[in-house]
Amino acid sequence: MQKNLYIDASHPEETRIVLKSDSKIEEYEYENKNSLNLKSNIYLGKVSRVEPSLQAAFINFGRERHGFLTFNDIQSDYYQIPIEDKENLKKAEEKIREDLKKKSHNIEKENEDNNSEDQKKTNADDNNEVEKKIEKDESEKTREKLKNRYGVRRYRIQEVIKPGQVILVQITKEERGQKGAALTTFISLAGKYSVLMPNTAKGGGISRKIQNYEDRNKIRQILKEIEIPQSMGLIVRTAGSRKTKNEINNDLQNTISLWEQIKDKAINSTAPLLIHEEGDAIKRALRDMYDNDTKYVYIDGNEGYQKAKSFMRQLVPTKTKYIKKYRGKIPLFHSENIENDLNKIFDPVVRLKSGGYLVINPTEALVAI
């Protein structure tokens, strides 16, 4: 069933997005420009204050409230320590990663060996257990034990970063009340079928939501065959569960290319500055709503059209030709009769095919039906 994506970006204060088939609206998203989603945005920031008592730093990244960066979220490349110490730390971290990789591989191998044809029916529970064990092995407690084994000196935050230091950060939690945003230097970039962790070398991974045994095995094989840079990690998203090796590899290469652009922009910029906008509604729609059943993307608004065209060129270059600018005189949503369908969404009376109807009444404490 063919679907089209309609984006109304003609108003300066809002963006509305609808995924529509011939018969109905499949998905609807709305974004108010006054309350933008900042999560996952990447900024070039500057350390404004180091707080030894909290083992954290406050980062000026261009917002009114400075962001909060804990010591565990600082990548060792930013440590201002003697070169010899940094080299020893990197070697130890590499050994730690190898130990963790071996443990996770052994756990998965043990699980596969125990899987008979009859047991495959219960593979979802088995896979969840495997991932829980792997996560446990990758916990901070295990890392600390391994660090002690390899004789890695435990630094404190005031020893490794200094006020005024420029640092590339990503928002993990938006501002809450009087609290500033939570930040990390371990960047993650979502592609269409995978998530790239360009400075977290954890090898390959698979989304927990992919629970089918055959799908997981197929993805594991693909991850072994494609070339993932040693300094990077990759997790296959749910959308990649039925994709081919070429599709996942192309998505990986596009995301790596995006990371190179982000690095180049960061190197040639002055902090504080927004480097990469991940939380934009148009980008999310193209990444998450646009699939093989969707053909055209119609956009009302020149700025939105240019943004969509540019992003699709990075995401799936072969699909760029399906981005169409709407040029009609009647507003896009009225022209496609979407406005009437959207109004029905908010109608408290839902009429059923049987002739009956439901009355849905949201209140402060509950939704009455």
N, C-alpha and C positions, 0 to 999 in steps of 0.2 A: 504494500500500500504506500503510494508516494505521498510524501509530506513536503511542505515548504516552511521556511523560517521567515517570519515577518518581524522587522525591527523598526519601531517608531522612535527615532532619535531626533525628531524635528523640534522638540521643545527644549529650551536651555535648562529647565529644572528637573526633567525626568526622562527616563528611557524605559520603554515598554517592549517586551519581547514575547512573541507567540509562536509556538510550533503547532501547525495546523495541517490536518489531513483533509480529504474531501468532505468528510462527514462531521468532524468535530475538532475542537481545540484539544491538543494533546498535552501541552505544557504552557504555563504562563509565568513570566517573571517581570518584576517591576523594580526599578532603582531610582531613588530620589537623590539628586545631585547634592543635597544638603546633608545627607547621611550616607556617604559612600562607604563601601566595604574596603577597609584598608588591609585586612589580613592577607598575608603572603606577599604584600608589596615589598620591594627591595630598595633600600636607601643607602646612600653614602653618608655615614654619620661621623661624629667626632666625640670622643670621650670627654664629658664635661666634669665628671667627678668619679673617683674610685672610693668605694665605701668598704674598708677592711672588715668592719663588724658584720656586714651582710655578705661578704665575699661576693660582691656584685659591683657593677659600674652603671652610671647613668649616662645615656647617650643622647646628644643633641642631633636629631635626624630631620629637623625642619618643622616639627609640630610644636604647639605651645607647651605641651608637657613632654619632658624628656623621657625616653624609653628606658626600660630596666633590663639589664643584661647580666645574667648570673655567670659565675666562673665556669660552670660546666658547659655553658653555651659559647665559650670562646675557643675557637680553633687554634691549635698550637702554632700555626703559621704567624699569628699575630703576637706571639710571645716575644718580648724584648729581653732576651736572655743571651748569654754567650753562645757563639756558633757551635762550639763543641757540645754544650749541653743540649742545644736544639737538635743536633744530629743524633745524639744518644736517645733523646726522647722520641724522635721519629722512628728510629730502629726498634725501640721497645714497643711503640704503638703498632708497628708492622707485625711484630711477633704476636702481639695481643690479638690483632685482627686474624692472623693465621690460626691461632689457637681457637678463637671463636668460630671461624669458618669450618675447621675440622670437627669441632663439637656439633655444630648444626648439621653438617653433612652426615656425621655418624648417626645422629638422631633420625634424620630423614631416611637414611639407608636402612636402619633397623625397622622403621615403620613400613617401608616398602617390602622388606623381606617377610614381614608378618602379614602382609596383605594377600590373602587367597582370593579366588573368584567370588566366594560367598561373602567375604569380608568387605569387598568393594562397595557393597550397598550401604555400609556404614562409614564410608571414607570421610564424610564431612566432619564427623566428630573426631576422627583420627587426625585429620589435618589440623584442626583447631588445637588439639593437644600438642602436636608437633610444634606449632608456632608459639604456643605458650611456653614450651620448654626452651625453644630457641631464644625467646625474649628474656626468659629467666637467665639464660647463660650470658646474654648480652647486657645484663643489668649492671648498674654502677658498682655493686658489691663485687661481682666477678672481675670487673675491670681493675678494681683497686687491688684485689688479690694478685692478679697477674702483674700489675705494675710493681708490687712489692717483690714478686718472684724475680723480675728482671732488674730489680734495683733502681727503679726510676725515682728520682727525687721528687717529693711532693711540693710543688710550688704553691704560693698563696697569690691571690689576685694582685695585690699591691706590688708584687715582685715582677709581674710579667707584662702589665699594661700601665700606661701613664696618661694623665689628663692631657688633652690636645691631640691624642693619637687618632688618626683617621681609620675608620673601620667600616666594612661592608656588612650590613645587617638586614635581616628579614623579620617582619612582624609575625609572631606566632599567636598572640592574643591582643585584641584591640583594647583601647583605653576603657577602664571600668571605674565609674565614679571619679574619685580623686586620683586613682592610680594611672600611671602612664602605661603605654603599650609594653608587652613583654617581647623581647627581641632574642634572636639567635644569629650566630655567624655561620651556622651549618645550613647552607642554602638548599632549598628543594624547589625544583621547577617542574610543574605539571605539564606533560605533553598530552596528546589525545589518548594514547594507549599506555603510557608509562609515566613514572615520576623519576626524574633525574636528580641525584644528590651529588653535585659536581665536586664538592670538597669533603665527602664522607665515603671513604673506600670500604664499603660493606659487601661488594659483589652483587649478586642478583637476589631478588625477592619476588614474592607473589602476594597480591592482595588477599586478605582473609576472606573477602566476599566471594572469591572464586573457590567454590567448594567441590566442584566435580572432579573426581579422581583423574579421569582421562585428560581433562583440560589442564590440570596442574602438571601432569607428567609431560604433556606437550610443551607447555611454557618452560618447564625446567630444561628440556632439550634445546629449545630455541635460545635460552639464556647461555647455554654452553657453547652454542655455535656462533652467536653474534659477538662482535668485538667491543667489550665495554672497557674504556680506559681504566688503567689500574688505580688511578686516584679518585675514581668516581663509583657511585653505587646506583643501582637501578631497581625500581619496583614496578612490576607490571600491574596496571590498573584493571578494574573489572571490565572496562570497555575493551581491553585487549585479550579477553579470554578466548575468543574464537578467531583471532587474527593470525595471519601468516607470518613467517619469519621476516619476509621483506617488509611487510607493513610495520612490524614492531621495530625493525632495524632503521627504517626510514624515519620513523617517529623519534628514535634515539638520536639520529644524526641531526635532525631539525632542532632538537632541544639542545644538543651540544653546540650547534651554531648560535642559538639564542644566548647561551652562556658566554660564548666568546664575545658577542656584541655587548653583553652586560659588563664584562671585564674591561673591554676597550673604553666604554663610556665612563666607567668608574675611574679608570686611570687618567682620563683626560678631563675630569670634572673636579669641582671644588665643593667640599662638604660644608653644610648639609644640603642634600639634594635627592629628589626622587629619581631612582635609576631605572626601575622596571615596575610597571603597574600590572599586578596580577589579578587584583580584585575587581576589575572592570566588568560590568554586566555583559557587554557585547562579546568580549573575549571568552568569558565563561560559557556563553551560549554557543559560540562556534566550537568550543572545545568539548562541551558536555552534551549539548542537544543535537548538534549536527552529526548524523550518522549515514549509513549506506542507503537508508530509505528516504533520506532528505535530499532533494535535488537543488532547488533554488533558494537563495537568501535575498529577500527584497528589503531594501533599507530606505527609509524616508529621512533625509538629513545628510548634508554633505560631509560634515565632520565624522559622523558615525560610519558613513560609507567608506571614507578614506581609512579609518581605523580598522574596519572589518576586512577591507581588501589587503591591507598591510599585514594583519595578523594571520589571515588565511594563507598568505604567501609564505609565511614561516611555518604554519601548522601542516597544511596539506597543499603544496603548490599547485598540484594538478586540478584542484577544485576552485582555484581563484576565479576562473571564468564564470562560475555559477553565482558570484556575488553581483547583484544587480541593483543599480540605483533607481529608486522609484521617482518618476518625473510627472506623475499625474497631478491634476489640479485639485481633485477631491482627496482629502487626507487618506493615507494608506489603509488605516484600519476601517474606515467607513467604506472605502472602495471594495475591500474584500469581505465586507459584512462581519468583520471581527468585533466591532464595537458592540453590536447587538448581542453577540454571544458572550462577551465579557460582562455585559450588564446582567445577563441571566445568572452568572456565577454568584453575584451578590444578592440575588433575589431570595428572600427567606422562604418562599414557597417553591418546592421542587415537585413538579408533576411527573408521575410515573406512567409508563406505557399501559399499565393495567387499568388506569383510570383514577387510581388513588393519588395521594400527594403527601409530601412531608413538609412540616413547618420547622425550620431550623432557626432557633433564637439564641444567639450568643449573649450571655450575661457576664457579670463580673466574676462569678465563682464557678460557672459551668456553662456548657452548651446544652440547651434544652431542645429535644426533638419530639 
